[in-house]
Amino acid sequence: MTPVELSRTVLRAVRCAVDDGELHVAVPGRTSVTPPGPGGCGDYATNVALQLARPAGQPPLRVAEILRERLVRTDGISDVVVTGPGFLNISLSGTETALVREILLSGPRYGHADRPTGRLVQLHAPHEVRAVVVMDAVARILRSQGTLVRTSCAGRPEPEWADILGVDVDAYGTPDAPVPLDVNVRPVPAAPDDPTPLGRDAARWALLRPALHDRPRITADHLVQRESNPLFRVRYAHARTRALTRNAADLGFHAEPGDTDLRGAQAAVPETVVQDTHDTTALRHTLADHPRILQAAAAHHAPDRLARHLVTVADAALPFLTAVLPRGAEKPSAAHRARLALAEAAGAVLAGGLSLLGIDAPEHL
C-alpha cells in the first residue's frame, strides 16, 4: 500500500464513520500520511483526527478511536496505535516485501501510469537553454504519467542543445508565426553561463535540480566525484546496487523480497556473528513515496522535485548497501536475499528517476 493509497483508505474510514452517524463532519477532499514523528510508531502517521475534532465537536482522542476501529479491519493494515493528542500511527502488513516486489516487477517504470490518460499538454519555452532543458524533462515526466505532450520553442534550438544536452523539441517558431503560443515554461533566472562544457549529465543536473525560481550554478563542482556532490551520490548509489547484484551472483545467490532482519534469520546458529541490523524504514518510505513525487513533479511542471527526491533515496540507501552481502565466513541467508532485493529496488527507482531527468544511470562508477 503506497502513501497515496493509504491516504485514500483513511478518507474511506472517515466517510464510513460519517455514514454510520459516529462523526458529523464534511469528509475532507484529501489528507496526508507521513512517516511517524518523535513518539510515533509504525510505518505511517496521520493527524486527520486532530483536523476533524473541532468540526465534529468531539475530543481528538475520541475521533482517533472511531477511525482506528475501522482502519484495523482494513486489508493491508496490521495495527493502528493512537499516540499523543490523537495521532493515528499505522502499521502495514507485509509492507517491505510487497513494496519491493512491486518495484522489481515494474523496474525503472515504477510509479509510471498504467495507461494513457488522453490528456494533451502543449509546452512552449523561450529560446533559452535552461528553459528548453526544463521543458524536455517536464515532457518526460508528464509522459510517464500517461499524458500526451507536444513541445515547442520560440526559436530554433541550438545544435549543441540536442547533440550534447539531449533535448528533443517537436517544433519551433518565430514571433511572427501564424498562431503564436504562450510561453508556459520559463524558469527564472535563466542559465548564467553556457552549460554544455559540463557534458550532458552534469549540465542537465545543474539546470534541473534548482527550483525554477532559484539561480542554477554552472560550475565544475557537478563533475567532482565526492560525497559533497549530490549528482555523484545519486549515480554512485545506483552503481553500487548494480555491483551488489554482480557480487551476489559470484557468491551464488540472488534477490528475493522478504524479511531483511539478519537477527531472526541467524538466531538458530549461535556461533554465527550477527551483523548490526540496519533500519530500513527511511529507505522504504522514500521508495514508497516515489509515485507521489512523480505525480507532483508532473502536476507542477517541477523536475527539481524529482531531482531532490533522488538525492533523498540515495542518502537513505547508501548506509544500507554496506550490509547487503555476507561478511567473512558468513553464508548467504534469506535475509541477505531480501536485502539484495531491497537494494535492487532502490537501484530501479534511481535509474528510472535519472532517466526521466535525461541523465545516465551508470552500471559502473
VMD Tcl script that draws the C-alpha trace (Angstrom):
set ca {
  {0.00 0.00 0.00}
  {1.54 3.30 -1.11}
  {1.11 6.59 0.82}
  {-1.42 7.70 -1.79}
  {-3.45 4.50 -1.35}
  {-3.21 4.75 2.44}
  {-4.44 8.35 2.32}
  {-7.49 7.17 0.37}
  {-8.00 4.37 2.90}
  {-8.01 6.91 5.76}
  {-10.57 9.03 3.91}
  {-12.77 5.97 3.37}
  {-12.66 5.33 7.13}
  {-13.79 8.92 7.72}
  {-16.59 8.52 5.17}
  {-17.78 5.28 6.79}
  {-17.82 6.93 10.23}
  {-19.89 9.79 8.79}
  {-22.29 7.40 7.04}
  {-22.73 5.46 10.29}
  {-23.52 8.65 12.20}
  {-20.48 8.48 14.51}
  {-18.94 11.63 13.05}
  {-20.86 14.67 11.86}
  {-18.36 16.42 9.61}
  {-17.74 17.13 5.94}
  {-15.38 14.50 4.57}
  {-12.17 16.30 3.54}
  {-11.06 16.09 -0.05}
  {-7.62 14.86 0.92}
  {-5.47 14.03 3.91}
  {-1.78 13.35 4.22}
  {0.11 10.42 5.70}
  {3.76 10.83 6.65}
  {6.48 8.88 8.43}
  {5.82 8.94 12.20}
  {7.39 11.80 14.12}
  {9.05 11.65 17.56}
  {6.99 9.48 19.88}
  {5.22 7.81 16.98}
  {5.42 4.24 15.75}
  {4.50 2.06 12.81}
  {5.01 2.83 9.12}
  {2.91 5.99 8.67}
  {1.05 8.53 10.78}
  {-1.79 10.95 10.13}
  {-3.25 13.85 12.10}
  {-6.69 13.59 10.46}
  {-8.36 13.10 13.89}
  {-6.92 16.41 15.09}
  {-8.20 18.14 11.95}
  {-11.73 16.75 12.36}
  {-12.11 17.12 16.13}
  {-13.30 20.74 16.22}
  {-15.85 20.49 13.36}
  {-17.02 17.13 14.79}
  {-17.48 18.62 18.27}
  {-15.59 15.71 19.85}
  {-12.19 15.34 21.55}
  {-9.38 14.36 19.14}
  {-8.74 11.12 21.03}
  {-12.37 10.06 20.59}
  {-12.24 10.82 16.84}
  {-8.99 8.88 16.60}
  {-10.53 5.84 18.31}
  {-13.53 5.93 15.97}
  {-11.26 5.90 12.95}
  {-8.90 3.35 14.47}
  {-11.69 0.77 14.80}
  {-12.30 0.97 11.07}
  {-8.70 1.11 9.94}
  {-7.58 -2.01 11.85}
  {-10.18 -4.05 9.93}
  {-8.74 -2.96 6.58}
  {-6.77 -5.43 4.46}
  {-3.12 -4.48 4.36}
  {-3.14 -2.79 7.79}
  {-1.77 -4.86 10.67}
  {-2.14 -2.38 13.54}
  {-3.16 1.19 14.37}
  {-1.93 2.92 17.53}
  {-3.19 6.26 18.84}
  {-0.42 8.43 20.32}
  {-0.16 11.93 21.71}
  {-3.24 14.13 21.42}
  {-4.73 11.96 18.66}
  {-2.22 10.89 16.03}
  {-3.04 7.66 14.21}
  {0.09 5.53 13.75}
  {-0.49 2.88 11.10}
  {1.49 -0.32 10.59}
  {1.09 -2.06 7.26}
  {1.20 -5.83 6.84}
  {3.90 -7.18 4.55}
  {4.93 -3.61 3.80}
  {8.51 -4.12 2.75}
  {8.04 -7.39 0.88}
  {5.05 -6.15 -1.13}
  {6.72 -2.81 -1.90}
  {9.97 -4.41 -3.07}
  {8.12 -6.97 -5.16}
  {6.07 -4.22 -6.83}
  {9.16 -2.16 -7.64}
  {11.10 -5.13 -9.02}
  {8.15 -6.09 -11.23}
  {7.92 -2.55 -12.61}
  {11.65 -1.86 -12.77}
  {12.59 1.71 -13.76}
  {8.94 2.28 -14.72}
  {7.82 2.05 -11.08}
  {5.48 4.98 -10.45}
  {4.51 5.34 -14.13}
  {0.89 5.39 -15.22}
  {-0.56 2.09 -16.40}
  {-2.27 3.61 -19.43}
  {-2.63 6.92 -21.30}
  {-4.96 9.44 -19.73}
  {-5.96 11.02 -23.04}
  {-4.86 14.42 -21.72}
  {-2.80 16.59 -24.08}
  {-0.39 19.27 -22.82}
  {1.37 21.84 -25.01}
  {4.68 23.05 -23.55}
  {6.24 26.16 -25.06}
  {9.59 27.60 -23.98}
  {11.58 30.70 -24.88}
  {14.82 30.33 -26.83}
  {16.96 29.84 -23.71}
  {18.94 26.75 -22.73}
  {17.63 26.29 -19.18}
  {14.03 26.71 -20.28}
  {14.44 24.17 -23.09}
  {16.13 21.58 -20.82}
  {13.43 22.05 -18.17}
  {10.74 21.67 -20.83}
  {12.37 18.46 -22.07}
  {12.43 17.00 -18.52}
  {8.86 18.09 -17.79}
  {7.71 16.42 -21.00}
  {9.42 13.17 -19.99}
  {7.79 13.23 -16.54}
  {4.35 14.08 -17.93}
  {4.58 11.22 -20.40}
  {5.45 8.86 -17.55}
  {2.08 9.80 -16.03}
  {0.16 8.95 -19.20}
  {-0.06 12.48 -20.61}
  {0.37 13.25 -24.31}
  {2.85 16.11 -24.69}
  {3.85 18.39 -27.53}
  {6.86 20.69 -27.08}
  {7.83 23.82 -28.93}
  {10.37 26.61 -28.65}
  {10.18 30.27 -29.64}
  {13.25 29.83 -31.85}
  {15.32 27.07 -33.42}
  {17.21 25.27 -30.60}
  {20.98 25.46 -30.86}
  {22.50 22.26 -32.34}
  {24.55 21.58 -29.19}
  {21.38 21.61 -27.07}
  {20.31 18.47 -28.89}
  {23.74 16.94 -29.53}
  {25.19 17.49 -26.04}
  {22.24 18.07 -23.73}
  {19.91 15.59 -25.40}
  {16.86 17.86 -25.69}
  {14.13 16.94 -28.15}
  {11.77 19.71 -29.32}
  {8.82 18.85 -31.55}
  {8.53 22.27 -33.21}
  {9.92 25.79 -33.09}
  {8.75 29.09 -34.41}
  {9.28 32.82 -34.52}
  {7.34 35.73 -33.01}
  {5.53 36.28 -36.33}
  {4.28 32.69 -36.52}
  {0.63 32.44 -37.67}
  {-0.51 31.07 -34.31}
  {1.87 32.32 -31.60}
  {1.92 30.22 -28.45}
  {2.07 31.47 -24.89}
  {5.31 30.66 -23.11}
  {4.43 28.34 -20.20}
  {7.92 27.04 -19.33}
  {10.12 29.88 -18.20}
  {12.46 29.21 -15.27}
  {13.79 32.47 -13.87}
  {16.64 33.24 -13.59}
  {17.99 31.80 -16.83}
  {21.26 29.89 -17.03}
  {24.07 32.36 -16.18}
  {26.61 30.54 -18.37}
  {26.78 28.00 -21.19}
  {26.27 24.59 -19.52}
  {27.41 22.44 -22.45}
  {31.09 22.23 -21.35}
  {29.87 20.17 -18.35}
  {28.56 17.43 -20.63}
  {25.04 16.07 -20.76}
  {24.61 14.57 -17.29}
  {26.20 17.29 -15.16}
  {24.73 20.09 -17.27}
  {21.19 18.75 -17.07}
  {21.54 18.19 -13.32}
  {22.86 21.74 -12.84}
  {19.85 23.14 -14.70}
  {17.16 20.83 -13.30}
  {17.93 20.37 -9.61}
  {17.37 24.02 -8.53}
  {13.75 25.10 -8.15}
  {12.58 27.10 -11.15}
  {12.94 30.39 -9.23}
  {16.46 29.60 -7.98}
  {19.68 30.51 -9.76}
  {21.48 27.47 -11.21}
  {25.23 27.07 -10.63}
  {27.06 26.18 -13.81}
  {30.34 25.05 -12.24}
  {32.72 22.10 -12.38}
  {31.53 21.12 -8.87}
  {28.91 18.99 -10.61}
  {31.69 16.85 -12.11}
  {33.52 16.13 -8.85}
  {33.32 12.52 -7.68}
  {32.91 13.04 -3.97}
  {30.07 12.89 -1.44}
  {29.60 16.66 -1.42}
  {28.28 16.40 -4.99}
  {24.59 15.28 -4.91}
  {24.68 14.07 -8.52}
  {27.66 11.85 -7.71}
  {25.86 10.39 -4.68}
  {22.79 9.52 -6.74}
  {24.74 7.91 -9.57}
  {27.15 6.18 -7.20}
  {24.26 4.70 -5.20}
  {22.82 3.26 -8.41}
  {26.17 1.86 -9.49}
  {26.61 0.26 -6.04}
  {23.28 -1.55 -6.35}
  {24.38 -2.98 -9.70}
  {27.72 -4.05 -8.22}
  {25.92 -5.81 -5.37}
  {23.89 -7.84 -7.84}
  {27.06 -8.90 -9.66}
  {28.85 -9.74 -6.40}
  {25.88 -11.73 -5.10}
  {25.85 -13.77 -8.32}
  {29.51 -14.58 -7.72}
  {28.56 -15.80 -4.23}
  {25.78 -17.96 -5.65}
  {22.61 -16.15 -4.53}
  {20.06 -13.77 -5.99}
  {17.47 -11.26 -4.81}
  {14.23 -12.42 -3.18}
  {11.85 -9.98 -1.40}
  {11.34 -10.83 2.26}
  {12.44 -10.02 5.80}
  {15.72 -8.08 5.80}
  {16.41 -8.60 9.52}
  {19.50 -10.76 9.88}
  {18.92 -11.42 13.57}
  {15.86 -13.60 13.03}
  {17.46 -15.42 10.12}
  {20.56 -16.39 12.11}
  {19.10 -16.94 15.57}
  {19.30 -20.69 15.13}
  {23.07 -20.55 14.51}
  {24.65 -19.45 17.83}
  {28.21 -19.47 16.55}
  {27.37 -17.02 13.76}
  {28.34 -13.43 14.39}
  {25.23 -11.44 13.55}
  {25.71 -8.10 11.82}
  {24.20 -5.00 13.27}
  {20.68 -4.54 11.95}
  {20.26 -1.51 9.70}
  {16.91 0.23 9.96}
  {15.33 0.21 6.51}
  {12.37 2.40 7.45}
  {13.69 5.60 5.88}
  {14.62 3.81 2.66}
  {11.24 2.08 2.43}
  {9.43 5.38 2.93}
  {11.39 7.13 0.19}
  {10.79 4.27 -2.25}
  {7.08 4.11 -1.43}
  {6.85 7.87 -1.93}
  {8.28 7.75 -5.47}
  {4.92 7.53 -7.32}
  {3.61 10.55 -5.40}
  {6.75 12.52 -6.22}
  {6.35 11.76 -9.92}
  {2.71 12.85 -9.82}
  {3.63 16.10 -8.05}
  {6.53 16.81 -10.43}
  {4.18 16.31 -13.38}
  {1.34 18.37 -11.91}
  {3.58 21.33 -11.02}
  {5.95 21.03 -14.00}
  {8.75 20.82 -11.44}
  {11.57 18.38 -12.30}
  {13.50 19.75 -9.31}
  {11.14 17.79 -7.05}
  {12.23 14.55 -8.68}
  {15.92 15.52 -8.55}
  {15.77 16.28 -4.83}
  {13.83 13.06 -4.20}
  {16.57 11.03 -5.89}
  {19.11 12.57 -3.52}
  {16.88 11.52 -0.60}
  {16.68 7.96 -1.95}
  {20.45 7.78 -2.43}
  {21.18 9.15 1.04}
  {18.80 6.59 2.58}
  {20.23 3.72 0.50}
  {23.98 4.24 0.80}
  {24.34 3.34 4.52}
  {22.16 0.27 4.00}
  {24.10 -1.02 0.97}
  {27.14 -1.77 3.12}
  {25.19 -4.51 4.95}
  {23.69 -6.34 1.97}
  {26.33 -9.01 1.32}
  {27.54 -11.65 3.78}
  {30.76 -10.86 5.61}
  {33.72 -13.13 6.17}
  {32.70 -16.77 6.51}
  {29.03 -15.86 6.81}
  {26.78 -17.83 4.45}
  {24.07 -16.15 2.37}
  {20.68 -16.37 4.10}
  {17.11 -15.46 3.25}
  {17.73 -12.09 4.90}
  {20.68 -11.44 2.56}
  {18.48 -12.25 -0.43}
  {15.83 -9.87 0.92}
  {18.41 -7.12 1.45}
  {19.67 -7.58 -2.08}
  {16.08 -7.27 -3.34}
  {15.64 -4.01 -1.42}
  {18.93 -2.73 -2.82}
  {17.85 -3.62 -6.36}
  {14.53 -1.85 -5.76}
  {16.42 1.29 -4.74}
  {18.55 0.96 -7.87}
  {15.43 0.68 -10.05}
  {13.97 3.87 -8.57}
  {17.25 5.74 -9.04}
  {17.62 4.51 -12.62}
  {14.04 5.40 -13.51}
  {14.28 8.84 -11.96}
  {17.58 9.68 -13.63}
  {16.17 8.53 -16.97}
  {13.22 10.91 -16.63}
  {15.69 13.73 -15.99}
  {17.61 12.69 -19.11}
  {20.66 11.60 -17.10}
  {22.59 8.35 -17.44}
  {22.44 5.76 -14.64}
  {25.84 4.02 -14.86}
  {26.45 0.34 -14.18}
  {30.00 1.16 -13.06}
  {31.30 4.33 -11.43}
}
mol new
graphics top color blue
foreach p $ca { graphics top sphere $p radius 0.5 }
foreach p [lrange $ca 0 end-1] q [lrange $ca 1 end] { graphics top cylinder $p $q radius 0.2 }
display resetview
